[in-house]
Amino acid sequence: MDAVYAQVVESIYSRAIIHDKPRFLVAIAGAPGSGKTTLANALTERLNAMPASIRRHTVCVPMDGFHLSRAELDQLPNRKEAYVRRGAPWTFDVSGFIMFVQRLRKWAEKDTSPFHNQTTPPPSPSSSEILHAPSFDHEKKDPVTDGISITPDTSIIILEGNYLLLDELQWRDVASMVDYRVFVEADLQVARERVAKRHVLAGIEPTLDDGFRRVDQNDFLNAQTISERRLPADLVINGTPEHQSKDN
């Protein structure tokens, strides 16, 4: 997988340094269990570990912070279904997420230095605003307001989530507001097994059979939706063991 990570880092970095705006926005999407979160975190770590003279400070913003809170789910007319299907597109604050990406797009275009398109990172302007995004507390199972800070020295922002390339009302707006779109493909049965095992390891379900039952009521349905209604990506990564990728 290291070769894939290196390829995607190079793909993002090479575009970011010639980008005509101060900051470069990347969307990484994929079905549950595809490996998109692992990829996004690995890319963030590698970009931030580059030599200081060429580094582009990178921040990863998962979509999870825009889950509807449990208090909001309690107010839905289909409350019981909402808890079972938590993680489906309609259990997110999609309007809030789109508003955030719009703010992020405007913030990303604020010119903080005349040298933003050179290989030397721009200095950090103390007067620029810090942009905040919600995170998700997996222990409390609720979003955390302003859990993520995007500081003025950030050059690359990686958005990560299931529905960033979903061709549905509102969700489809995300693709047009980012600079580079990556999709992590995976065999849906392989992803199904990964998520079922994850539920057992996390103590959410006691047995693998219970894990599969949970997945089939939620994550696998979401995976099918993502697979059937995907917008085009600039780069497609194969999340199956073959680890192939291709530029579109």
N, C-alpha and C positions, 0 to 999 in steps of 0.2 A: 504493500500500500504506500510505502514511502515514495515510490516513483510517481504515483498518482498525485500525492500531496505536492511533490516538487513541481510537477507539471502545472497544477492549478495555481500554485504560488507564482510561478513564472508568468502564467497567463494573466493573472490579476495585476501583478506588479508592473509588467511591461506596458499595460494599458494605463495604469494609474499615473506613471511618470510622464506620459505624454498627453494626459487628459487636459482639456482646456478649461476645466473648473478646478477650484482649490481642493475639492475633496471628491473621492470616487466611491460610489455606492454600488454594492454588490448584493444580489439576492440569491440565496441558496435554498432550494426547495426540494421536497421529496416526500415520499410516503412514510408513515411510521415504520421504523425498523430498517429504513433504507441506508442509514449511516450518515445522513445529512448533518446531524448535530456534531458527530465525531469529526466529520470533515471540516465544518465551520470552525470548531475549536482548534483543530490542528493547523488550519490556515492562519488563524489569528496568532497562535503561538509562534509559528515560523516567520511570519511577516514582522512580528515584534522582536524576533531574535536576530534579525539581519544586522550587519555592522552599522554602527551609529551614523556613519557618513552617508549611507544610502537608505537608511531605515525610513519606512512610512508607518507612523504610529497607527495601529489598527484596533478597532473596537468591534466586538460581536454583540449584536442585539437580537436575542431570540424573540420570536413572536409570542412565546408562552405568557409574557407579562400582560397580554391583552385577553386572556381568558376572562369570561364573565366570573365575577366573584360568587361564592356560595350564596351570599345574601341576594345577589341579583338572580341567580338560578332559582332561589326560593320564591321569587315573585312571578316566575313564568307560569302560564296556565298548564303547561305539560311538565311540571317540576320533576316528576319521577323519571320521565324519559330523558330530561335534560341532564340529570346526574348520570344515567346509564351511558348517554351519548356524549358526555363531556369530552371535548376535543374535536367534535364535529364542527364544520364551518359556522353553523348557526349558534354555537355556544361561545363564540368569541365576540368581543366588542369590535366588530369590523369597522364601524364608523370611526371609533376612536383610533383604531390602528391606521386607517387611511389618513386621518387628520395628522397623526404623528409623522407619517411618511412625507406628507406635504410640507410640514414644518422642517423635517430633516432635509428635504430637497432644497428648500430656501436657504437653510443654514449652511448646507454643503456648498452653495454657490457664493457665499460671502468671501470675498478676496481678502485674506489676511496677510498676504505677502506677494510682492511682484515676482517671487522666485518659485511659485508653487509648481511650475511645470519643469523644474530642473531636478537633477538627481540629488542635490543637497536639500535635506528637509528644511522647510521654512521655520523660522523662529516662532516661539509660542507667544502670541500677543496677549498680554494680561487683560486687555480691555474687552476681549471678545466674550460672548456669552457661553455658558456651559449648557448643553442640551441634555435634558433628562428623559429617561424612558423607564417604564415599569419593568420589574423583574418578576419572577414567580417563586414563591416559597413552597417547595415540594413537601415540606413537613407540615406546614399549616394548610397546604392545598389552596392557596389564594395568592393573587397578585400583590406585589409590594410597590406602592407608589414611589416613583423616582429612585428605583433600586439600581439603575444604571446611569452613570454620568459619562457623557461624551465631551471631552475637554477640547479646548480650542486647537491643541496641537495634533488632533486626530486628522489623518489624511485619507484613511480607508475605513469605511463602515460596512460591516458584513451583517446583513439581515438574514436570519435563519428561521425557517418554519415550513410547516406542511403546505400552506395554501398561498405561497407567494407567487406562484405561477398558475393559480387556479382560474379557469375561464368561467367565472360566475360574476354576477352583479357585484360591484364594489371591489371585490378581490382582484379583478382583472386590471384595475387601475394601478396596482403596485408595479407591474412590469414596465409601464411607461415612465415611471418616476425614478427608476434605477438605471445605472450605467452598464451593468453587466449581469447576466442572468445565468445561473448554473442550476442544472437539475440532476439529482442523484436517482438514477433508475435502479430498480431492484426487482428480482423475481418476487411476486407478491406472496408466494408460499414461503419463500425464504424469509421475507420480512415478517410474515405472520408468526413463524416459529421464533424468530429473534425477540419479538415483542412478548410472546407468551413466556419465554424463558426469563425475560426481564421482569415480568410481573412476579414470577416465583422468587427470583433472586432478591427483589425489593421487599418481599414479604407481603405483597398485595394479595397474592393467591397462594394457597398451600401446596397445590400440586400442578403439574404441567397440564393435566386435563382441564383443571379450573382456569389456568392461564389461557388456554386455547378458547375456552367458552367465553371468557371475558373479551378476548381479542375479536372473536367472531360477532360479538354484539356491538362492537364499536370501531376499533382500530382498523380491522380488515375492511369494513364498509367505507371508512374514510380513505383507505389506500385505493380502493376501487374507484372512488370518485376522483381522486387526484390523477390516477392513471388515465381515466376516460376523458377528463376535462383539463388537459394541460396545455398551456400556452407555449409557444416556441421558446427555446433556450439558446443562449449563445454557446454554451458548453454543456454537454451531457456526460455525466460520469456513470459508469456501470457499477452499481453497488453490490453486485454478485461477486463471488470469489474470483471471477476472471479479471475484475478490476480494469475493464477497458474504458476508454473515453474517446470522445470525438467532438470536434468543433462543428457547429452548425453555421 
